[in-house]
Amino acid sequence: MKEGMKVWGLLILMAPVIAARGGADDSSLVCRIALNLLSPCKDFLVNVEEETIPETCCVGCLVLEKIVRNLKNRRKLKIGLCKCLQRDGSFSGADEDKAFQVIGTCNVTYAPILTGPDVDCTKIF
């Protein structure tokens, strides 16, 4: 848990920096950070027989939730993040029902960070 808390603290500190930055590569930066944060979830999301959501998955989800909330008026970045997660989920074969299970188990209250393939990202932000 200590390692997860270190990651949490570091990324909470980064969230306002990401939100305040300006530049063309912001979307790809936010996408890479998000995919990194959610990487501990991948095995659970793609492996039908995996029944346990790792604690590090929940930590990553909650950090990502905080980052997205700190993006406030950066709608374009949020839409880009949504599309990034959709692409990765489709590419990796993530199970949509398991993604919703992660949201519930990890107490993610800002669900747009884990979107299904049929969600119109321009309408949720």
MOPAC internal coordinates of N, CA, C and O (Angstrom, degrees):
PM7 1SCF
backbone

  N    0.0000 0     0.00 0     0.00 0    0    0    0
  C    1.4506 1     0.00 0     0.00 0    1    0    0
  C    1.5196 1   111.18 1     0.00 0    2    1    0
  O    1.2310 1   119.72 1   146.50 1    3    2    1
  N    1.3081 1   118.15 1   -33.50 1    3    2    1
  C    1.4534 1   120.85 1  -177.98 1    5    3    2
  C    1.5190 1   111.16 1   -59.94 1    6    5    3
  O    1.2310 1   120.04 1   137.52 1    7    6    5
  N    1.3395 1   117.53 1   -42.48 1    7    6    5
  C    1.4634 1   121.02 1   179.51 1    9    7    6
  C    1.5215 1   110.68 1   -63.43 1   10    9    7
  O    1.2310 1   120.16 1   138.38 1   11   10    9
  N    1.3156 1   117.30 1   -41.62 1   11   10    9
  C    1.4640 1   121.55 1   177.47 1   13   11   10
  C    1.5151 1   111.44 1   -61.80 1   14   13   11
  O    1.2310 1   120.50 1   141.52 1   15   14   13
  N    1.3140 1   116.64 1   -38.48 1   15   14   13
  C    1.4605 1   120.30 1   179.72 1   17   15   14
  C    1.5297 1   111.16 1   -68.80 1   18   17   15
  O    1.2310 1   120.21 1   145.92 1   19   18   17
  N    1.3465 1   117.20 1   -34.08 1   19   18   17
  C    1.4615 1   120.24 1   175.93 1   21   19   18
  C    1.5202 1   110.18 1   -62.74 1   22   21   19
  O    1.2310 1   120.77 1   133.22 1   23   22   21
  N    1.3279 1   116.13 1   -46.78 1   23   22   21
  C    1.4653 1   120.88 1   178.56 1   25   23   22
  C    1.5195 1   109.43 1   -60.30 1   26   25   23
  O    1.2310 1   120.53 1   134.20 1   27   26   25
  N    1.3214 1   116.59 1   -45.80 1   27   26   25
  C    1.4623 1   121.82 1   179.19 1   29   27   26
  C    1.5250 1   110.23 1   -55.56 1   30   29   27
  O    1.2310 1   120.22 1   129.09 1   31   30   29
  N    1.3264 1   117.19 1   -50.91 1   31   30   29
  C    1.4585 1   121.84 1  -178.33 1   33   31   30
  C    1.5124 1   112.23 1   -61.27 1   34   33   31
  O    1.2310 1   119.92 1   135.10 1   35   34   33
  N    1.3175 1   117.77 1   -44.90 1   35   34   33
  C    1.4542 1   121.77 1   179.94 1   37   35   34
  C    1.5174 1   111.23 1   -61.82 1   38   37   35
  O    1.2310 1   120.25 1   134.93 1   39   38   37
  N    1.3096 1   117.12 1   -45.07 1   39   38   37
  C    1.4571 1   119.50 1  -176.72 1   41   39   38
  C    1.5165 1   112.61 1   -76.33 1   42   41   39
  O    1.2310 1   119.71 1   151.75 1   43   42   41
  N    1.3016 1   118.15 1   -28.25 1   43   42   41
  C    1.4663 1   119.69 1   173.47 1   45   43   42
  C    1.5272 1   108.73 1   -64.04 1   46   45   43
  O    1.2310 1   120.52 1   141.14 1   47   46   45
  N    1.3195 1   116.62 1   -38.86 1   47   46   45
  C    1.4610 1   120.16 1   177.07 1   49   47   46
  C    1.5260 1   111.13 1   -67.04 1   50   49   47
  O    1.2310 1   120.10 1   146.76 1   51   50   49
  N    1.3259 1   117.41 1   -33.24 1   51   50   49
  C    1.4634 1   121.31 1  -179.71 1   53   51   50
  C    1.5166 1   112.67 1   -75.13 1   54   53   51
  O    1.2310 1   119.56 1   153.24 1   55   54   53
  N    1.3157 1   118.44 1   -26.76 1   55   54   53
  C    1.4611 1   121.87 1  -172.81 1   57   55   54
  C    1.5253 1   112.95 1   -53.63 1   58   57   55
  O    1.2310 1   118.55 1   130.19 1   59   58   57
  N    1.3455 1   120.38 1   -49.81 1   59   58   57
  C    1.4656 1   119.21 1   179.20 1   61   59   58
  C    1.5235 1   112.72 1   -64.45 1   62   61   59
  O    1.2310 1   120.39 1   148.70 1   63   62   61
  N    1.3450 1   116.85 1   -31.30 1   63   62   61
  C    1.4671 1   120.37 1   178.47 1   65   63   62
  C    1.5200 1   109.88 1   -65.81 1   66   65   63
  O    1.2310 1   120.43 1   134.78 1   67   66   65
  N    1.3172 1   116.79 1   -45.22 1   67   66   65
  C    1.4569 1   120.83 1   178.35 1   69   67   66
  C    1.5215 1   109.63 1   -62.20 1   70   69   67
  O    1.2310 1   120.77 1   137.41 1   71   70   69
  N    1.3220 1   116.13 1   -42.59 1   71   70   69
  C    1.4610 1   120.57 1  -178.63 1   73   71   70
  C    1.5238 1   111.61 1   -64.55 1   74   73   71
  O    1.2310 1   119.80 1   146.32 1   75   74   73
  N    1.3105 1   117.99 1   -33.68 1   75   74   73
  C    1.4666 1   121.32 1  -175.04 1   77   75   74
  C    1.5236 1   113.53 1   -88.67 1   78   77   75
  O    1.2310 1   120.08 1   160.26 1   79   78   77
  N    1.3077 1   117.45 1   -19.74 1   79   78   77
  C    1.4612 1   120.77 1  -176.65 1   81   79   78
  C    1.5119 1   111.19 1   -62.85 1   82   81   79
  O    1.2310 1   121.07 1   -22.21 1   83   82   81
  N    1.2773 1   115.57 1   157.79 1   83   82   81
  C    1.4563 1   120.69 1   172.57 1   85   83   82
  C    1.5068 1   107.24 1  -130.54 1   86   85   83
  O    1.2310 1   120.04 1   -34.57 1   87   86   85
  N    1.3092 1   117.52 1   145.43 1   87   86   85
  C    1.4504 1   119.61 1   178.05 1   89   87   86
  C    1.5052 1   111.63 1   151.75 1   90   89   87
  O    1.2310 1   121.68 1   -20.49 1   91   90   89
  N    1.3184 1   114.39 1   159.51 1   91   90   89
  C    1.4553 1   121.17 1  -174.32 1   93   91   90
  C    1.5191 1   113.01 1   -70.47 1   94   93   91
  O    1.2310 1   119.95 1   154.09 1   95   94   93
  N    1.3345 1   117.69 1   -25.91 1   95   94   93
  C    1.4565 1   119.09 1  -175.42 1   97   95   94
  C    1.5208 1   113.51 1   -92.98 1   98   97   95
  O    1.2310 1   119.92 1  -171.08 1   99   98   97
  N    1.3238 1   117.76 1     8.92 1   99   98   97
  C    1.4622 1   120.69 1  -178.93 1  101   99   98
  C    1.5212 1   112.50 1   -59.00 1  102  101   99
  O    1.2310 1   120.00 1   137.86 1  103  102  101
  N    1.3220 1   117.61 1   -42.14 1  103  102  101
  C    1.4703 1   120.30 1  -178.62 1  105  103  102
  C    1.5153 1   111.34 1   -61.82 1  106  105  103
  O    1.2310 1   120.33 1   137.05 1  107  106  105
  N    1.3157 1   116.97 1   -42.95 1  107  106  105
  C    1.4611 1   118.20 1  -179.46 1  109  107  106
  C    1.5271 1   110.68 1   -70.53 1  110  109  107
  O    1.2310 1   119.91 1   146.50 1  111  110  109
  N    1.3386 1   117.78 1   -33.50 1  111  110  109
  C    1.4624 1   121.01 1   176.52 1  113  111  110
  C    1.5269 1   110.57 1   -63.88 1  114  113  111
  O    1.2310 1   120.48 1   131.76 1  115  114  113
  N    1.3226 1   116.70 1   -48.24 1  115  114  113
  C    1.4655 1   121.11 1   179.66 1  117  115  114
  C    1.5266 1   109.91 1   -63.07 1  118  117  115
  O    1.2310 1   120.19 1   140.93 1  119  118  117
  N    1.3209 1   117.25 1   -39.07 1  119  118  117
  C    1.4684 1   121.27 1   178.17 1  121  119  118
  C    1.5285 1   110.39 1   -61.96 1  122  121  119
  O    1.2310 1   120.18 1   131.89 1  123  122  121
  N    1.3270 1   117.26 1   -48.11 1  123  122  121
  C    1.4717 1   120.56 1  -179.58 1  125  123  122
  C    1.5247 1   111.12 1   -62.02 1  126  125  123
  O    1.2310 1   120.51 1   137.98 1  127  126  125
  N    1.3247 1   116.63 1   -42.02 1  127  126  125
  C    1.4690 1   120.23 1   178.75 1  129  127  126
  C    1.5279 1   109.74 1   -62.41 1  130  129  127
  O    1.2310 1   120.72 1   134.44 1  131  130  129
  N    1.3278 1   116.24 1   -45.56 1  131  130  129
  C    1.4681 1   120.38 1  -178.86 1  133  131  130
  C    1.5221 1   111.31 1   -61.58 1  134  133  131
  O    1.2310 1   120.43 1   132.89 1  135  134  133
  N    1.3192 1   116.78 1   -47.11 1  135  134  133
  C    1.4706 1   119.89 1  -178.98 1  137  135  134
  C    1.5261 1   110.65 1   -63.95 1  138  137  135
  O    1.2310 1   120.51 1   144.46 1  139  138  137
  N    1.3127 1   116.64 1   -35.54 1  139  138  137
  C    1.4539 1   120.87 1   176.41 1  141  139  138
  C    1.5274 1   110.79 1   -64.72 1  142  141  139
  O    1.2310 1   121.01 1   133.91 1  143  142  141
  N    1.3320 1   115.66 1   -46.09 1  143  142  141
  C    1.4690 1   120.23 1  -179.83 1  145  143  142
  C    1.5278 1   111.96 1   -63.06 1  146  145  143
  O    1.2310 1   120.69 1   143.75 1  147  146  145
  N    1.3311 1   116.29 1   -36.25 1  147  146  145
  C    1.4632 1   119.89 1  -176.49 1  149  147  146
  C    1.5253 1   113.36 1   -90.02 1  150  149  147
  O    1.2310 1   119.88 1   177.05 1  151  150  149
  N    1.3240 1   117.84 1    -2.95 1  151  150  149
  C    1.4708 1   119.98 1  -178.01 1  153  151  150
  C    1.5347 1   113.58 1   -57.69 1  154  153  151
  O    1.2310 1   118.63 1   146.03 1  155  154  153
  N    1.3422 1   120.21 1   -33.97 1  155  154  153
  C    1.4667 1   118.11 1   177.04 1  157  155  154
  C    1.5362 1   113.17 1   -65.86 1  158  157  155
  O    1.2310 1   119.99 1   164.71 1  159  158  157
  N    1.3234 1   117.63 1   -15.29 1  159  158  157
  C    1.4688 1   122.02 1  -179.66 1  161  159  158
  C    1.5295 1   111.83 1   -84.52 1  162  161  159
  O    1.2310 1   120.92 1   159.84 1  163  162  161
  N    1.3133 1   115.84 1   -20.16 1  163  162  161
  C    1.4681 1   120.54 1  -168.45 1  165  163  162
  C    1.5267 1   113.35 1   -56.15 1  166  165  163
  O    1.2310 1   120.22 1   133.70 1  167  166  165
  N    1.3120 1   117.19 1   -46.30 1  167  166  165
  C    1.4588 1   119.47 1  -177.64 1  169  167  166
  C    1.5286 1   110.97 1   -60.01 1  170  169  167
  O    1.2310 1   120.66 1   137.70 1  171  170  169
  N    1.3182 1   116.35 1   -42.30 1  171  170  169
  C    1.4612 1   120.45 1   177.87 1  173  171  170
  C    1.5350 1   110.71 1   -63.94 1  174  173  171
  O    1.2310 1   120.42 1   138.09 1  175  174  173
  N    1.3197 1   116.80 1   -41.91 1  175  174  173
  C    1.4678 1   121.07 1  -174.78 1  177  175  174
  C    1.5256 1   113.82 1   -71.71 1  178  177  175
  O    1.2310 1   119.85 1   150.02 1  179  178  177
  N    1.3116 1   117.89 1   -29.98 1  179  178  177
  C    1.4708 1   119.89 1  -175.50 1  181  179  178
  C    1.5231 1   113.80 1  -105.06 1  182  181  179
  O    1.2310 1   119.86 1   162.56 1  183  182  181
  N    1.3155 1   117.88 1   -17.44 1  183  182  181
  C    1.4572 1   121.23 1  -177.48 1  185  183  182
  C    1.5284 1   109.12 1   -98.71 1  186  185  183
  O    1.2310 1   120.73 1   -69.43 1  187  186  185
  N    1.3061 1   116.21 1   110.57 1  187  186  185
  C    1.4626 1   122.02 1  -175.84 1  189  187  186
  C    1.5276 1   111.69 1   -57.89 1  190  189  187
  O    1.2310 1   120.62 1   145.57 1  191  190  189
  N    1.3134 1   116.42 1   -34.43 1  191  190  189
  C    1.4599 1   120.10 1  -175.04 1  193  191  190
  C    1.5273 1   113.25 1   -85.71 1  194  193  191
  O    1.2310 1   120.34 1   168.82 1  195  194  193
  N    1.3234 1   116.95 1   -11.18 1  195  194  193
  C    1.4706 1   120.27 1   179.21 1  197  195  194
  C    1.5200 1   108.63 1   -76.39 1  198  197  195
  O    1.2310 1   120.48 1   -58.19 1  199  198  197
  N    1.3262 1   116.68 1   121.81 1  199  198  197
  C    1.4618 1   120.71 1  -175.50 1  201  199  198
  C    1.5276 1   113.45 1  -111.42 1  202  201  199
  O    1.2310 1   120.41 1   171.98 1  203  202  201
  N    1.3099 1   116.81 1    -8.02 1  203  202  201
  C    1.4558 1   120.18 1  -175.25 1  205  203  202
  C    1.5243 1   110.80 1  -107.83 1  206  205  203
  O    1.2310 1   121.01 1   -53.60 1  207  206  205
  N    1.3177 1   115.68 1   126.40 1  207  206  205
  C    1.4591 1   121.26 1   175.83 1  209  207  206
  C    1.5287 1   106.98 1   -86.46 1  210  209  207
  O    1.2310 1   119.89 1   -60.88 1  211  210  209
  N    1.3290 1   117.81 1   119.12 1  211  210  209
  C    1.4647 1   119.47 1  -179.06 1  213  211  210
  C    1.5291 1   112.25 1   -64.47 1  214  213  211
  O    1.2310 1   120.62 1   -32.99 1  215  214  213
  N    1.3200 1   116.43 1   147.01 1  215  214  213
  C    1.4612 1   121.24 1   177.88 1  217  215  214
  C    1.5297 1   110.70 1   -58.70 1  218  217  215
  O    1.2310 1   120.61 1   144.13 1  219  218  217
  N    1.3273 1   116.44 1   -35.87 1  219  218  217
  C    1.4669 1   120.26 1   179.50 1  221  219  218
  C    1.5250 1   111.72 1   -66.18 1  222  221  219
  O    1.2310 1   120.14 1   153.80 1  223  222  221
  N    1.3118 1   117.33 1   -26.20 1  223  222  221
  C    1.4652 1   121.60 1   174.77 1  225  223  222
  C    1.5270 1   108.95 1   -65.48 1  226  225  223
  O    1.2310 1   120.70 1   132.66 1  227  226  225
  N    1.3150 1   116.26 1   -47.34 1  227  226  225
  C    1.4693 1   119.98 1   179.40 1  229  227  226
  C    1.5234 1   111.39 1   -63.36 1  230  229  227
  O    1.2310 1   120.35 1   138.46 1  231  230  229
  N    1.3241 1   116.93 1   -41.54 1  231  230  229
  C    1.4649 1   120.18 1   178.02 1  233  231  230
  C    1.5238 1   109.48 1   -59.41 1  234  233  231
  O    1.2310 1   120.29 1   133.83 1  235  234  233
  N    1.3181 1   117.05 1   -46.17 1  235  234  233
  C    1.4561 1   121.41 1   179.52 1  237  235  234
  C    1.5173 1   112.60 1   -61.63 1  238  237  235
  O    1.2310 1   120.50 1   137.11 1  239  238  237
  N    1.3265 1   116.66 1   -42.89 1  239  238  237
  C    1.4649 1   121.15 1   178.52 1  241  239  238
  C    1.5218 1   111.37 1   -61.47 1  242  241  239
  O    1.2310 1   120.62 1   136.29 1  243  242  241
  N    1.3152 1   116.41 1   -43.71 1  243  242  241
  C    1.4624 1   120.44 1  -177.74 1  245  243  242
  C    1.5298 1   111.83 1   -70.19 1  246  245  243
  O    1.2310 1   120.18 1   144.71 1  247  246  245
  N    1.3303 1   117.26 1   -35.29 1  247  246  245
  C    1.4613 1   120.06 1   175.33 1  249  247  246
  C    1.5249 1   109.38 1   -66.30 1  250  249  247
  O    1.2310 1   120.39 1   135.22 1  251  250  249
  N    1.3260 1   116.86 1   -44.78 1  251  250  249
  C    1.4612 1   120.33 1   178.97 1  253  251  250
  C    1.5216 1   110.81 1   -61.83 1  254  253  251
  O    1.2310 1   120.44 1   139.97 1  255  254  253
  N    1.3104 1   116.77 1   -40.03 1  255  254  253
  C    1.4585 1   120.78 1   176.64 1  257  255  254
  C    1.5325 1   110.26 1   -57.49 1  258  257  255
  O    1.2310 1   120.44 1   135.45 1  259  258  257
  N    1.3158 1   116.76 1   -44.55 1  259  258  257
  C    1.4671 1   121.81 1   179.87 1  261  259  258
  C    1.5349 1   110.82 1   -63.91 1  262  261  259
  O    1.2310 1   120.57 1   138.03 1  263  262  261
  N    1.3190 1   116.52 1   -41.97 1  263  262  261
  C    1.4643 1   120.40 1   178.42 1  265  263  262
  C    1.5226 1   110.43 1   -61.51 1  266  265  263
  O    1.2310 1   120.37 1   132.87 1  267  266  265
  N    1.3220 1   116.90 1   -47.13 1  267  266  265
  C    1.4701 1   120.41 1  -178.63 1  269  267  266
  C    1.5274 1   110.41 1   -63.36 1  270  269  267
  O    1.2310 1   120.21 1   138.90 1  271  270  269
  N    1.3024 1   117.21 1   -41.10 1  271  270  269
  C    1.4790 1   119.59 1   177.11 1  273  271  270
  C    1.5274 1   111.06 1   -61.61 1  274  273  271
  O    1.2310 1   120.20 1   143.78 1  275  274  273
  N    1.3247 1   117.23 1   -36.22 1  275  274  273
  C    1.4587 1   120.82 1   179.94 1  277  275  274
  C    1.5243 1   112.80 1   -75.20 1  278  277  275
  O    1.2310 1   119.98 1   168.82 1  279  278  277
  N    1.3087 1   117.64 1   -11.18 1  279  278  277
  C    1.4594 1   120.06 1   176.60 1  281  279  278
  C    1.5273 1   111.46 1   -73.99 1  282  281  279
  O    1.2310 1   120.37 1   165.68 1  283  282  281
  N    1.3196 1   116.91 1   -14.32 1  283  282  281
  C    1.4627 1   125.95 1   177.03 1  285  283  282
  C    1.5232 1   114.04 1    33.91 1  286  285  283
  O    1.2310 1   119.89 1    83.50 1  287  286  285
  N    1.3065 1   117.81 1   -96.50 1  287  286  285
  C    1.4631 1   121.76 1  -174.12 1  289  287  286
  C    1.5224 1   113.67 1   -92.36 1  290  289  287
  O    1.2310 1   119.97 1  -161.70 1  291  290  289
  N    1.3009 1   117.66 1    18.30 1  291  290  289
  C    1.4646 1   121.78 1  -179.64 1  293  291  290
  C    1.5267 1   109.56 1   -95.79 1  294  293  291
  O    1.2310 1   120.91 1  -118.48 1  295  294  293
  N    1.3234 1   115.86 1    61.52 1  295  294  293
  C    1.4670 1   122.84 1  -174.64 1  297  295  294
  C    1.5280 1   112.12 1   -54.42 1  298  297  295
  O    1.2310 1   120.50 1   136.79 1  299  298  297
  N    1.3256 1   116.65 1   -43.21 1  299  298  297
  C    1.4669 1   120.44 1  -178.14 1  301  299  298
  C    1.5329 1   110.91 1   -59.96 1  302  301  299
  O    1.2310 1   120.79 1   139.19 1  303  302  301
  N    1.3276 1   116.10 1   -40.81 1  303  302  301
  C    1.4657 1   119.63 1   177.99 1  305  303  302
  C    1.5253 1   111.29 1   -65.60 1  306  305  303
  O    1.2310 1   120.36 1   138.67 1  307  306  305
  N    1.3226 1   116.91 1   -41.33 1  307  306  305
  C    1.4648 1   120.39 1   179.50 1  309  307  306
  C    1.5252 1   111.01 1   -63.60 1  310  309  307
  O    1.2310 1   120.68 1   137.93 1  311  310  309
  N    1.3277 1   116.31 1   -42.07 1  311  310  309
  C    1.4730 1   120.06 1   178.23 1  313  311  310
  C    1.5251 1   109.55 1   -63.80 1  314  313  311
  O    1.2310 1   120.60 1   137.28 1  315  314  313
  N    1.3278 1   116.46 1   -42.72 1  315  314  313
  C    1.4648 1   120.47 1   177.68 1  317  315  314
  C    1.5154 1   111.93 1   -60.91 1  318  317  315
  O    1.2310 1   120.55 1   139.58 1  319  318  317
  N    1.3225 1   116.56 1   -40.42 1  319  318  317
  C    1.4598 1   121.31 1   178.02 1  321  319  318
  C    1.5256 1   110.45 1   -64.17 1  322  321  319
  O    1.2310 1   120.71 1   134.46 1  323  322  321
  N    1.3132 1   116.24 1   -45.54 1  323  322  321
  C    1.4614 1   121.43 1   178.77 1  325  323  322
  C    1.5329 1   110.44 1   -56.52 1  326  325  323
  O    1.2310 1   120.69 1   132.52 1  327  326  325
  N    1.3259 1   116.29 1   -47.48 1  327  326  325
  C    1.4725 1   120.61 1  -179.35 1  329  327  326
  C    1.5251 1   111.38 1   -66.54 1  330  329  327
  O    1.2310 1   120.59 1   143.34 1  331  330  329
  N    1.3266 1   116.48 1   -36.66 1  331  330  329
  C    1.4641 1   121.28 1   177.02 1  333  331  330
  C    1.5316 1   110.17 1   -60.30 1  334  333  331
  O    1.2310 1   120.81 1   133.38 1  335  334  333
  N    1.3290 1   116.05 1   -46.62 1  335  334  333
  C    1.4656 1   120.10 1  -179.40 1  337  335  334
  C    1.5255 1   111.11 1   -66.89 1  338  337  335
  O    1.2310 1   120.33 1   144.47 1  339  338  337
  N    1.3191 1   116.97 1   -35.53 1  339  338  337
  C    1.4626 1   120.01 1   176.94 1  341  339  338
  C    1.5312 1   110.64 1   -64.46 1  342  341  339
  O    1.2310 1   120.63 1   133.59 1  343  342  341
  N    1.3343 1   116.40 1   -46.41 1  343  342  341
  C    1.4713 1   120.47 1   179.77 1  345  343  342
  C    1.5196 1   110.65 1   -59.72 1  346  345  343
  O    1.2310 1   120.93 1   132.73 1  347  346  345
  N    1.3278 1   115.82 1   -47.27 1  347  346  345
  C    1.4546 1   119.58 1  -177.92 1  349  347  346
  C    1.5240 1   111.09 1   -65.30 1  350  349  347
  O    1.2310 1   120.35 1   137.95 1  351  350  349
  N    1.3286 1   116.94 1   -42.05 1  351  350  349
  C    1.4585 1   120.37 1   179.05 1  353  351  350
  C    1.5167 1   112.23 1   -62.24 1  354  353  351
  O    1.2310 1   120.56 1   138.09 1  355  354  353
  N    1.3387 1   116.53 1   -41.91 1  355  354  353
  C    1.4659 1   120.76 1   178.59 1  357  355  354
  C    1.5201 1   110.51 1   -67.35 1  358  357  355
  O    1.2310 1   120.96 1   136.49 1  359  358  357
  N    1.3282 1   115.77 1   -43.51 1  359  358  357
  C    1.4573 1   120.94 1  -178.10 1  361  359  358
  C    1.5226 1   111.58 1   -64.32 1  362  361  359
  O    1.2310 1   120.30 1   138.98 1  363  362  361
  N    1.3254 1   117.03 1   -41.02 1  363  362  361
  C    1.4637 1   120.72 1  -175.77 1  365  363  362
  C    1.5314 1   113.04 1   -84.50 1  366  365  363
  O    1.2310 1   120.48 1   167.28 1  367  366  365
  N    1.3324 1   116.68 1   -12.72 1  367  366  365
  C    1.4568 1   119.74 1  -179.05 1  369  367  366
  C    1.5176 1   113.23 1    80.36 1  370  369  367
  O    1.2310 1   120.58 1  -151.29 1  371  370  369
  N    1.3177 1   116.49 1    28.71 1  371  370  369
  C    1.4671 1   120.79 1  -179.91 1  373  371  370
  C    1.5253 1   110.42 1   -62.66 1  374  373  371
  O    1.2310 1   121.03 1   -40.27 1  375  374  373
  N    1.3024 1   115.63 1   139.73 1  375  374  373
  C    1.4633 1   122.63 1   179.52 1  377  375  374
  C    1.5284 1   109.28 1   -83.84 1  378  377  375
  O    1.2310 1   120.47 1   -58.43 1  379  378  377
  N    1.3251 1   116.72 1   121.57 1  379  378  377
  C    1.4608 1   121.77 1  -176.76 1  381  379  378
  C    1.5290 1   111.90 1   -61.52 1  382  381  379
  O    1.2310 1   120.02 1   139.98 1  383  382  381
  N    1.3250 1   117.56 1   -40.02 1  383  382  381
  C    1.4690 1   120.14 1   178.81 1  385  383  382
  C    1.5319 1   111.27 1   -63.28 1  386  385  383
  O    1.2310 1   120.71 1   141.95 1  387  386  385
  N    1.3261 1   116.24 1   -38.05 1  387  386  385
  C    1.4604 1   119.43 1   178.54 1  389  387  386
  C    1.5333 1   110.82 1   -68.87 1  390  389  387
  O    1.2310 1   120.48 1   147.18 1  391  390  389
  N    1.3329 1   116.69 1   -32.82 1  391  390  389
  C    1.4722 1   119.94 1   177.07 1  393  391  390
  C    1.5284 1   109.57 1   -62.61 1  394  393  391
  O    1.2310 1   120.55 1   138.25 1  395  394  393
  N    1.3208 1   116.56 1   -41.75 1  395  394  393
  C    1.4673 1   119.59 1   178.02 1  397  395  394
  C    1.5260 1   111.13 1   -68.30 1  398  397  395
  O    1.2310 1   120.68 1   149.84 1  399  398  397
  N    1.3240 1   116.31 1   -30.16 1  399  398  397
  C    1.4641 1   120.41 1   175.47 1  401  399  398
  C    1.5353 1   109.87 1   -65.34 1  402  401  399
  O    1.2310 1   120.60 1   140.18 1  403  402  401
  N    1.3293 1   116.46 1   -39.82 1  403  402  401
  C    1.4676 1   120.97 1   177.04 1  405  403  402
  C    1.5241 1   109.99 1   -60.84 1  406  405  403
  O    1.2310 1   120.69 1   134.40 1  407  406  405
  N    1.3209 1   116.28 1   -45.60 1  407  406  405
  C    1.4656 1   121.05 1  -179.87 1  409  407  406
  C    1.5289 1   110.61 1   -55.90 1  410  409  407
  O    1.2310 1   120.79 1   132.48 1  411  410  409
  N    1.3151 1   116.09 1   -47.52 1  411  410  409
  C    1.4631 1   120.40 1  -178.90 1  413  411  410
  C    1.5112 1   113.11 1   -67.99 1  414  413  411
  O    1.2310 1   120.63 1   132.36 1  415  414  413
  N    1.3185 1   116.41 1   -47.64 1  415  414  413
  C    1.4625 1   121.20 1  -177.17 1  417  415  414
  C    1.5257 1   111.79 1   -65.24 1  418  417  415
  O    1.2310 1   120.62 1   141.54 1  419  418  417
  N    1.3183 1   116.43 1   -38.46 1  419  418  417
  C    1.4706 1   120.53 1  -176.04 1  421  419  418
  C    1.5285 1   112.33 1   -89.40 1  422  421  419
  O    1.2310 1   120.29 1  -177.10 1  423  422  421
  N    1.3267 1   117.05 1     2.90 1  423  422  421
  C    1.4671 1   122.03 1   179.52 1  425  423  422
  C    1.5277 1   112.92 1    58.17 1  426  425  423
  O    1.2310 1   120.96 1  -139.25 1  427  426  425
  N    1.3275 1   115.78 1    40.75 1  427  426  425
  C    1.4622 1   120.70 1   175.61 1  429  427  426
  C    1.5243 1   106.35 1   -77.82 1  430  429  427
  O    1.2310 1   120.79 1   -60.13 1  431  430  429
  N    1.3118 1   116.09 1   119.87 1  431  430  429
  C    1.4662 1   119.31 1  -178.06 1  433  431  430
  C    1.5163 1   112.25 1   -98.95 1  434  433  431
  O    1.2310 1   120.45 1   167.82 1  435  434  433
  N    1.3173 1   116.74 1   -12.18 1  435  434  433
  C    1.4625 1   121.34 1  -179.86 1  437  435  434
  C    1.5217 1   107.35 1  -108.41 1  438  437  435
  O    1.2310 1   120.88 1  -108.20 1  439  438  437
  N    1.3157 1   115.92 1    71.80 1  439  438  437
  C    1.4554 1   123.76 1  -169.85 1  441  439  438
  C    1.5290 1   116.38 1   -57.89 1  442  441  439
  O    1.2310 1   117.92 1   156.30 1  443  442  441
  N    1.3445 1   121.56 1   -23.70 1  443  442  441
  C    1.4658 1   118.19 1  -179.29 1  445  443  442
  C    1.5220 1   115.33 1   -57.24 1  446  445  443
  O    1.2310 1   119.58 1   166.95 1  447  446  445
  N    1.3288 1   118.40 1   -13.05 1  447  446  445
  C    1.4618 1   117.73 1   178.11 1  449  447  446
  C    1.5235 1   111.92 1   -72.32 1  450  449  447
  O    1.2310 1   120.03 1   158.50 1  451  450  449
  N    1.3124 1   117.55 1   -21.50 1  451  450  449
  C    1.4584 1   120.60 1   175.52 1  453  451  450
  C    1.5246 1   107.78 1  -119.62 1  454  453  451
  O    1.2310 1   121.24 1   -85.67 1  455  454  453
  N    1.3031 1   115.24 1    94.33 1  455  454  453
  C    1.4593 1   119.86 1  -173.77 1  457  455  454
  C    1.5132 1   110.96 1  -107.31 1  458  457  455
  O    1.2310 1   120.86 1   -26.90 1  459  458  457
  N    1.3167 1   115.95 1   153.10 1  459  458  457
  C    1.4463 1   121.16 1   175.55 1  461  459  458
  C    1.5189 1   110.82 1   -81.99 1  462  461  459
  O    1.2310 1   120.36 1   -10.48 1  463  462  461
  N    1.3231 1   116.91 1   169.52 1  463  462  461
  C    1.4604 1   121.14 1  -176.39 1  465  463  462
  C    1.5291 1   113.88 1   -67.77 1  466  465  463
  O    1.2310 1   119.75 1   159.83 1  467  466  465
  N    1.3125 1   118.09 1   -20.17 1  467  466  465
  C    1.4607 1   121.10 1  -176.53 1  469  467  466
  C    1.5282 1   113.58 1   -96.59 1  470  469  467
  O    1.2310 1   119.85 1  -177.75 1  471  470  469
  N    1.3092 1   117.90 1     2.25 1  471  470  469
  C    1.4629 1   121.59 1  -178.47 1  473  471  470
  C    1.5294 1   109.32 1   -78.38 1  474  473  471
  O    1.2310 1   120.65 1   -44.77 1  475  474  473
  N    1.3183 1   116.36 1   135.23 1  475  474  473
  C    1.4646 1   121.42 1   174.67 1  477  475  474
  C    1.5280 1   107.46 1   -85.48 1  478  477  475
  O    1.2310 1   120.74 1   -75.29 1  479  478  477
  N    1.3077 1   116.20 1   104.71 1  479  478  477
  C    1.4761 1   121.53 1  -175.16 1  481  479  478
  C    1.5230 1   112.16 1   -59.61 1  482  481  479
  O    1.2310 1   119.80 1   152.77 1  483  482  481
  N    1.3113 1   117.99 1   -27.23 1  483  482  481
  C    1.4671 1   119.92 1  -178.54 1  485  483  482
  C    1.5285 1   111.81 1   -73.19 1  486  485  483
  O    1.2310 1   120.13 1   165.07 1  487  486  485
  N    1.3171 1   117.35 1   -14.93 1  487  486  485
  C    1.4641 1   120.02 1  -176.87 1  489  487  486
  C    1.5239 1   113.81 1  -101.43 1  490  489  487
  O    1.2310 1   119.81 1   169.52 1  491  490  489
  N    1.3274 1   117.96 1   -10.48 1  491  490  489
  C    1.4644 1   118.08 1  -178.10 1  493  491  490
  C    1.5212 1   112.72 1   -97.01 1  494  493  491
  O    1.2310 1   120.65 1   169.99 1  495  494  493
  N    1.3306 1   116.36 1   -10.01 1  495  494  493
  C    1.4658 1   119.95 1   178.56 1  497  495  494
  C    1.5067 1   109.65 1  -120.95 1  498  497  495
  O    1.2310 1   120.10 1   180.00 1  499  498  497

